[in-house]
Amino acid sequence: MVSTGELQQYLHGIHYPASKNDLMKTAQGNKAPKDVMDLIGRLPDQSYPSPVDVNKAVGRVD
């Protein structure tokens, strides 16, 4: 299971608001492991205004 802290580590450098696609690209660029990429892949396809909103979405997915 991926913690929100670990997820945010792989989203370092992202600019908000960010789309799900932006999250995927940033995590991939930061060499996120497969479990992190899978988690982002399960998030709703929407715009995320801040890291807090990403963490809230993660809480609803897991």
Helices and strands as residue ranges (DSSP letters): H 4-10, E 18-19, H 20-29, H 34-42, E 47-48, H 51-61
